[in-house]
Amino acid sequence: MIETIPPPAVLFVALLYAPGDLQECMRELTALFGSAAEVGPGYPMAAFSRYYEREMGVGLQKRFISFQRPVPMDQLAQYKREAQALENKLQQEPGKRLFNIDPGLVTSYSVILSTSKNHAHRIYLREGVFAEVTLIFREGRYYPLPWTYPDYQSPAALDFFKRARKGAGGRGA
């Protein structure tokens, strides 16, 4: 049997947070995943979804952060579990997260998300973690799929992933 190992990918996180100080979370993310390559601007999540407001409060912001060190694609479940442990570490009371940290991968051909929620279009990895291709790259740009979250379809998100793609061996932008 011939095993094909894909090239390393760019690790990113989608960081959802209540207004406040991000310094501790950023220090912890850097300790886990290495130096940031890019920290995207924050945007109000309410424009796209209010799903997390019951748990985390109103006025939630979200931003994307990519990391410099290329990572093996088969470690996505581990990164998700580490992010969940960090969410728990940073919460002030049980069941009330201050941060929702969703790791994903940028490859030369797609953006892949990790999640703990199963659905028909998601593939089980291990330890309660699923993967989803949410954007595909072709003809010089990213295209959403029917299940792509609205904020991942925004011009700012697509620009962020296009820049991150260059670190994944993507030729040009």
C-alpha positions in Angstrom: 0.0 0.0 0.0 1.3 3.5 -0.9 0.6 6.1 1.7 0.3 9.7 0.4 1.0 12.3 3.1 -0.2 15.7 2.2 2.1 18.7 2.7 1.8 20.7 5.9 -1.0 23.2 6.2 -1.4 26.6 7.9 -3.1 26.4 11.3 -5.6 29.1 12.1 -8.1 29.7 14.8 -11.5 31.4 14.7 -11.6 33.2 18.0 -15.0 34.3 19.4 -14.9 36.4 22.5 -16.7 38.9 24.6 -15.4 42.4 24.6 -12.4 42.7 26.9 -8.8 41.9 27.3 -7.4 39.4 24.8 -3.8 39.4 26.1 -4.0 36.2 28.2 -5.8 34.3 25.5 -3.3 35.4 22.9 -0.4 34.4 25.2 -1.9 31.0 25.7 -2.6 30.5 21.9 1.0 31.4 21.2 2.2 28.9 23.8 0.1 26.2 22.2 0.5 26.9 18.5 3.5 29.2 18.1 3.9 32.7 16.8 1.0 34.3 14.9 1.6 35.0 11.3 -1.5 37.3 11.1 -4.1 38.5 13.5 -7.2 39.6 11.5 -9.4 42.5 12.7 -12.3 41.8 15.0 -15.8 42.0 13.7 -19.2 41.9 15.4 -20.5 38.4 15.3 -24.2 39.5 15.8 -24.2 40.5 12.1 -23.8 36.8 11.2 -25.1 34.7 14.2 -26.3 35.0 17.8 -25.9 31.3 18.5 -23.3 31.8 21.3 -24.9 34.8 23.1 -26.8 32.8 25.6 -23.6 31.2 26.9 -21.1 34.0 26.3 -23.2 37.2 26.4 -23.9 39.9 23.8 -21.5 42.1 21.9 -19.4 39.1 20.8 -16.5 39.7 18.5 -14.7 37.3 16.2 -11.4 37.3 14.5 -9.1 34.9 12.6 -5.5 34.2 13.6 -3.1 32.3 11.5 0.1 30.8 12.8 3.6 30.7 11.3 4.6 27.1 11.9 3.2 24.7 9.2 1.4 21.8 10.8 0.6 18.2 9.7 -3.0 17.9 8.6 -3.6 14.7 10.6 -3.2 16.6 13.9 -6.4 18.7 13.5 -8.3 16.7 16.2 -5.4 17.3 18.6 -5.5 21.0 18.0 -9.2 21.1 18.6 -8.9 19.2 21.9 -6.1 21.6 23.0 -8.3 24.5 22.1 -11.2 23.1 24.1 -8.9 22.6 27.1 -7.8 26.2 26.8 -11.4 27.4 26.7 -12.0 25.6 29.9 -8.9 26.9 31.5 -9.8 30.5 30.7 -13.5 30.4 31.7 -14.4 32.1 35.0 -17.3 29.9 35.8 -18.4 26.4 34.6 -20.5 26.6 31.4 -19.7 30.2 30.7 -16.8 30.4 28.3 -15.1 33.7 27.7 -13.6 32.4 24.4 -14.7 29.9 21.7 -11.6 28.8 19.9 -12.1 26.8 16.7 -8.9 25.6 15.0 -8.8 24.9 11.3 -6.4 24.4 8.4 -5.7 26.3 5.3 -4.3 24.2 2.5 -3.5 25.2 -1.1 -6.9 23.9 -2.1 -9.3 24.4 0.9 -10.2 25.7 4.3 -11.0 23.0 6.8 -12.7 23.5 10.1 -12.7 21.4 13.2 -15.9 21.0 15.3 -17.4 18.9 18.0 -20.8 18.9 16.3 -21.7 16.1 13.9 -23.6 16.7 10.7 -24.1 14.9 7.4 -21.2 16.8 5.6 -18.7 16.3 8.4 -16.1 13.5 8.8 -15.3 12.0 12.2 -11.6 12.3 13.1 -11.3 11.1 16.7 -12.0 12.0 20.3 -15.3 13.7 19.5 -13.8 15.9 16.8 -15.1 16.2 13.2 -13.7 18.0 10.2 -15.5 20.0 7.5 -14.3 21.5 4.2 -15.9 24.9 4.3 -14.2 26.7 1.4 -12.6 25.4 -1.7 -10.0 27.3 -3.8 -10.2 27.3 -7.6 -9.7 29.7 -10.4 -7.8 32.1 -8.1 -10.4 32.5 -5.4 -12.3 30.7 -2.6 -15.8 29.4 -3.1 -18.3 28.6 -0.3 -20.2 25.4 0.0 -23.9 25.1 0.9 -23.0 24.7 4.6 -20.3 27.4 4.8 -21.0 29.8 7.7 -22.0 33.3 6.6 -19.1 35.0 8.2 -16.6 32.7 6.4 -18.1 34.0 3.2 -17.5 37.6 4.0 -14.9 39.6 1.9 -12.7 40.1 5.0 -12.6 36.3 5.8 -12.0 35.4 2.2 -9.1 37.9 2.0 -7.7 36.5 5.3 -7.7 32.9 4.0 -6.3 34.0 0.6 -3.3 35.5 2.4 -2.9 32.5 4.7 -3.0 30.2 1.7 0.3 31.6 0.6 1.9 30.1 3.7 0.4 26.7 2.7 2.2 26.6 -0.6 -0.6 28.3 -2.6 0.8 29.8 -5.7 -0.2 33.5 -6.0 -3.4 35.0 -4.8 
